[in-house]
Amino acid sequence: MSLFRSHLARSRSSPLSTQPKYATQGASHRRTEEAILQGTKDLIAIQGLSKISMIDISATSEVARATLYNHFRDKSSVVEALLSSEVSRVIEQAQSAGTPADALEYLSIAISSDSALAGLRQHDPGLIAQLLIHSEHPLYLDLARAIFALTQSQSATGLAMRWLLGQAVQPLTPEQSREQAALLVENTLF
């Protein structure tokens, strides 16, 4: 009985949280997933994709393996989530750019300077080629829709998509990105 009273006294003296229990769990869930995705991206940059395992992802992310498997069933699902997160991030940033040329320049720099793509170019060049041929993949289509929103032209969208995807294999410098984005906008029906 005294144990119950001491617990009751502690719970009365400590302030109650104004946030619902599950709101903090959702934030924790997002932070854990962000750590896993960032750890995966860091590993890909250093080792490429084919050489990493779920154990490596767990260690680099500083997340217990059980926690990793609670979030993702396998390495493929982690990579799919990473791709989705990265594509969403660059689309959001491009949409907030001032002009179509600014948006294309941002996308070009993001692709050309991405550390995970650099790791793939160095360690797994065949995987990049496989990724680039999936024009029916939802992420490819999301990027194409975002570019179409800028261009309002199917032909300009196709040209911009090919230009951007080529940079996954052959990156540009920021200066080249700026110059080529401006030329692309000038010479197409934007």
C-alpha positions as CSV (number, residue, x, y, z in Angstrom):
1,M,0.0,0.0,0.0
2,S,2.8,2.5,0.8
3,L,4.3,1.8,-2.7
4,F,1.0,2.8,-4.2
5,R,0.9,6.0,-2.1
6,S,4.4,7.0,-3.0
7,H,3.7,6.5,-6.7
8,L,0.5,8.5,-6.4
9,A,2.4,11.3,-4.6
10,R,5.1,11.4,-7.3
11,S,2.5,11.5,-10.1
12,R,0.7,14.4,-8.4
13,S,3.8,16.4,-7.8
14,S,5.2,16.0,-11.4
15,P,3.5,18.1,-14.0
16,L,1.5,16.3,-16.6
17,S,2.5,16.5,-20.3
18,T,0.2,18.5,-22.4
19,Q,1.1,16.5,-25.5
20,P,-0.7,13.3,-26.3
21,K,1.3,10.2,-25.6
22,Y,1.4,9.2,-29.3
23,A,2.5,12.6,-30.5
24,T,5.9,12.2,-28.9
25,Q,6.1,8.6,-30.2
26,G,5.5,9.9,-33.7
27,A,8.3,12.4,-33.4
28,S,10.6,9.7,-32.0
29,H,9.6,7.4,-34.9
30,R,10.5,10.2,-37.5
31,R,13.9,10.9,-35.8
32,T,14.7,7.2,-35.8
33,E,13.9,6.9,-39.5
34,E,15.8,10.0,-40.3
35,A,18.9,8.6,-38.5
36,I,18.5,5.3,-40.4
37,L,18.2,7.1,-43.8
38,Q,21.1,9.4,-43.1
39,G,23.3,6.5,-41.9
40,T,22.4,4.6,-45.1
41,K,23.2,7.5,-47.3
42,D,26.6,7.9,-45.5
43,L,27.4,4.2,-46.0
44,I,26.5,4.4,-49.7
45,A,28.7,7.4,-50.1
46,I,31.7,5.5,-48.6
47,Q,31.1,1.9,-49.7
48,G,28.5,1.9,-52.4
49,L,25.2,0.0,-52.1
50,S,26.1,-3.6,-52.9
51,K,28.6,-3.9,-50.0
52,I,26.4,-2.7,-47.1
53,S,24.2,-4.8,-45.0
54,M,21.4,-4.2,-42.5
55,I,24.0,-4.7,-39.7
56,D,26.1,-1.9,-41.2
57,I,23.1,0.3,-41.4
58,S,22.2,-0.4,-37.8
59,A,25.7,0.4,-36.6
60,T,26.2,3.5,-38.6
61,S,22.7,4.8,-37.7
62,E,23.3,4.0,-34.0
63,V,20.0,2.1,-34.0
64,A,19.5,-1.3,-32.6
65,R,19.0,-4.0,-35.2
66,A,15.5,-4.8,-33.7
67,T,14.6,-1.1,-34.1
68,L,15.9,-1.1,-37.6
69,Y,13.8,-4.1,-38.5
70,N,10.7,-2.5,-36.8
71,H,11.1,0.3,-39.3
72,F,12.2,-1.5,-42.4
73,R,11.9,-5.1,-43.5
74,D,15.1,-5.3,-45.5
75,K,17.9,-3.2,-47.2
76,S,15.7,-2.7,-50.3
77,S,13.0,-1.0,-48.2
78,V,15.6,1.2,-46.6
79,V,16.9,2.2,-50.0
80,E,13.4,2.8,-51.4
81,A,12.6,5.1,-48.4
82,L,15.9,6.9,-48.8
83,L,15.2,7.5,-52.5
84,S,11.7,8.7,-51.7
85,S,13.0,11.1,-49.1
86,E,15.7,12.5,-51.3
87,V,13.4,13.0,-54.3
88,S,10.8,14.7,-52.1
89,R,13.4,16.9,-50.6
90,V,14.8,18.1,-53.9
91,I,11.4,18.6,-55.4
92,E,10.3,20.7,-52.5
93,Q,13.4,22.9,-52.7
94,A,13.1,23.2,-56.4
95,Q,9.5,24.3,-56.1
96,S,10.5,27.1,-53.8
97,A,13.1,28.4,-56.3
98,G,12.3,31.8,-57.9
99,T,12.4,30.9,-61.6
100,P,12.5,27.8,-63.7
101,A,16.2,28.3,-64.3
102,D,16.8,28.6,-60.6
103,A,14.8,25.4,-60.0
104,L,16.7,23.5,-62.7
105,E,20.0,24.8,-61.4
106,Y,19.1,23.7,-57.8
107,L,18.1,20.2,-59.1
108,S,21.3,19.9,-61.1
109,I,23.6,20.9,-58.2
110,A,21.7,18.5,-55.9
111,I,22.1,15.6,-58.2
112,S,25.7,16.4,-59.2
113,S,26.9,17.0,-55.6
114,D,25.0,14.1,-53.9
115,S,27.5,12.0,-51.9
116,A,25.5,8.8,-52.2
117,L,25.4,9.1,-56.0
118,A,29.1,9.7,-56.0
119,G,29.5,6.5,-54.0
120,L,27.4,4.6,-56.5
121,R,29.4,6.0,-59.4
122,Q,32.6,4.8,-57.8
123,H,31.5,1.5,-56.3
124,D,28.3,0.4,-58.2
125,P,28.1,2.1,-61.6
126,G,25.8,-0.7,-62.9
127,L,23.2,0.2,-60.3
128,I,23.0,3.8,-61.5
129,A,22.3,2.5,-65.0
130,Q,19.5,0.3,-63.6
131,L,18.0,3.2,-61.6
132,L,17.9,5.5,-64.6
133,I,15.9,3.1,-66.9
134,H,12.9,3.0,-64.6
135,S,10.9,5.7,-66.2
136,E,7.6,4.2,-64.9
137,H,8.8,4.3,-61.3
138,P,6.6,6.6,-59.1
139,L,9.6,8.7,-58.0
140,Y,10.7,9.2,-61.6
141,L,7.2,10.3,-62.3
142,D,7.1,12.6,-59.3
143,L,10.2,14.4,-60.5
144,A,8.8,14.6,-64.1
145,R,5.6,16.1,-62.7
146,A,7.5,18.7,-60.7
147,I,9.6,19.6,-63.8
148,F,6.4,19.8,-65.9
149,A,4.9,22.2,-63.4
150,L,8.0,24.5,-64.1
151,T,8.0,24.0,-67.9
152,Q,4.4,23.5,-68.8
153,S,5.7,21.6,-71.8
154,Q,6.1,17.9,-72.4
155,S,9.1,18.3,-74.7
156,A,10.9,20.7,-72.3
157,T,10.2,18.3,-69.4
158,G,11.6,15.3,-71.3
159,L,14.8,17.3,-72.2
160,A,15.2,18.5,-68.6
161,M,14.7,15.0,-67.2
162,R,17.4,13.6,-69.6
163,W,19.7,16.4,-68.7
164,L,19.3,15.9,-65.0
165,L,19.4,12.1,-65.1
166,G,22.6,12.3,-67.1
167,Q,24.2,14.1,-64.2
168,A,23.8,11.0,-62.0
169,V,26.5,9.5,-64.2
170,Q,28.4,12.6,-65.3
171,P,28.1,15.3,-62.6
172,L,28.4,19.0,-63.4
173,T,30.1,21.7,-61.5
174,P,27.9,24.4,-59.9
175,E,29.0,26.8,-62.6
176,Q,28.1,24.4,-65.4
177,S,24.7,23.7,-63.6
178,R,23.9,27.5,-63.6
179,E,25.0,28.0,-67.2
180,Q,23.3,24.9,-68.6
181,A,20.0,25.6,-66.7
182,A,19.9,29.1,-68.1
183,L,20.5,27.8,-71.6
184,L,17.9,25.1,-71.2
185,V,15.3,27.7,-70.2
186,E,16.3,30.1,-73.0
187,N,16.3,27.5,-75.7
188,T,13.1,25.6,-74.9
189,L,9.5,26.6,-74.7
190,F,9.4,27.6,-71.0
